[in-house]
Amino acid sequence: MDVSLDDTGNDDEYEQLTAAQVLERLEESWVNERLSPYLLETQQEVVDCLLEQCQTVEENFPEASSFAVGIHQLEIQRIKYMVTDYVRTRLKKIEKHAEYALEEELVKDDQTVPHLSPAEFVYAREFHRNT
């Protein structure tokens, strides 16, 4: 299965990746985000892509219970855990440094890859406003 990811922010330039390569990117991003004291560049496209793939796979699971289906379900749960922990880690960093994260996003130009996704930016702004 090939997956299209847009790393540049330009809709005309997509990188074709296999599902395994997208999963590898998530694993790398997850580990890097957990080990870094700073908020790294967002990998929202990878997260969205994998969640969409998980949903598609779950919808196509056969009703019959078999060993292979169980293995696939276990792998889906593992991917969902990585995505959840990745997002949780990012939100903790945003909460800890909301003002700094907002300032950094506001001074970036169009050429720079954002550290916050649009949803994270809204969350950081609301969190900062309420604290």
C-alpha positions in Angstrom: 0.0 0.0 0.0 1.5 3.3 -1.0 0.7 6.4 1.0 1.1 10.1 0.0 2.7 12.5 2.5 3.2 16.1 1.9 6.4 17.1 3.8 6.8 20.5 2.2 3.4 22.0 2.9 2.9 22.2 -0.9 0.0 20.3 -2.2 1.7 19.6 -5.5 4.7 17.7 -4.0 3.8 14.4 -2.4 6.2 11.8 -1.3 5.1 8.2 -1.9 5.7 6.0 1.0 4.7 2.4 1.9 2.7 1.8 5.0 5.9 0.3 6.6 7.8 3.5 5.9 5.1 5.6 7.4 5.1 3.4 10.5 8.9 3.8 10.7 8.5 7.5 10.5 6.0 7.5 13.4 8.2 5.3 15.5 11.2 7.6 14.9 9.1 10.7 15.6 7.7 9.2 18.7 11.1 8.2 20.2 12.6 11.6 19.2 9.7 13.5 20.7 9.9 11.6 24.0 13.7 12.0 24.3 13.9 15.7 23.3 13.4 18.4 25.9 12.1 20.7 23.1 9.0 20.5 21.0 10.0 19.1 17.6 8.5 19.7 14.2 5.0 18.4 14.0 4.4 15.1 12.2 0.7 15.5 12.0 0.5 14.1 8.4 2.1 10.9 9.6 -0.3 10.6 12.5 -3.3 11.3 10.4 -2.2 8.9 7.7 -1.6 6.0 10.2 -4.9 6.6 12.0 -6.7 6.6 8.6 -5.0 3.3 7.7 -5.8 1.8 11.1 -9.5 2.7 10.6 -9.5 1.2 7.1 -7.9 -2.0 8.3 -10.3 -2.3 11.3 -13.3 -1.8 9.0 -12.1 -4.7 6.7 -11.4 -7.2 9.5 -13.3 -10.4 8.9 -16.0 -11.3 11.4 -14.4 -14.7 12.0 -11.8 -15.0 14.8 -8.5 -16.3 13.6 -4.9 -16.1 14.7 -4.0 -13.8 11.8 -6.9 -11.4 12.7 -5.7 -11.4 16.3 -2.2 -10.5 15.2 -3.5 -7.6 13.0 -5.6 -6.3 15.8 -2.6 -6.4 18.2 -0.5 -4.4 15.7 -3.3 -1.9 15.3 -3.5 -1.4 19.1 0.3 -1.0 19.2 0.1 1.7 16.5 -2.7 3.5 18.3 -0.6 3.4 21.5 2.3 5.1 19.8 0.1 7.7 18.2 -1.6 8.4 21.6 1.7 8.6 23.5 3.2 10.8 20.8 0.3 13.3 21.0 0.3 13.1 24.8 4.0 13.9 24.9 3.6 16.9 22.6 0.6 18.2 24.6 2.6 18.0 27.9 5.4 20.0 26.3 2.9 22.5 24.9 1.3 22.9 28.4 4.7 23.3 30.0 5.9 25.9 27.5 2.7 27.4 26.0 3.9 31.0 25.9 7.2 30.1 24.3 5.6 27.7 21.7 3.1 30.4 20.7 5.8 33.0 20.4 8.0 30.7 18.2 5.1 29.9 15.9 4.1 33.6 15.5 7.7 34.7 14.4 8.2 31.9 11.9 8.0 32.7 8.2 6.3 30.7 5.5 9.5 28.8 4.6 10.0 27.3 8.1 8.3 24.0 9.0 6.0 24.6 12.0 6.5 23.0 15.3 2.8 23.1 16.1 0.0 21.7 14.0 -3.0 24.0 13.5 -4.9 22.0 16.2 -2.0 22.2 18.6 -1.7 26.0 18.0 -5.3 26.4 18.9 -4.8 24.2 22.0 -1.7 26.2 23.1 -3.5 29.5 22.6 -6.5 28.4 24.6 -4.4 26.8 27.3 -2.3 30.0 27.6 -5.3 32.2 27.7 -6.9 30.1 30.5 -3.8 29.9 32.7 
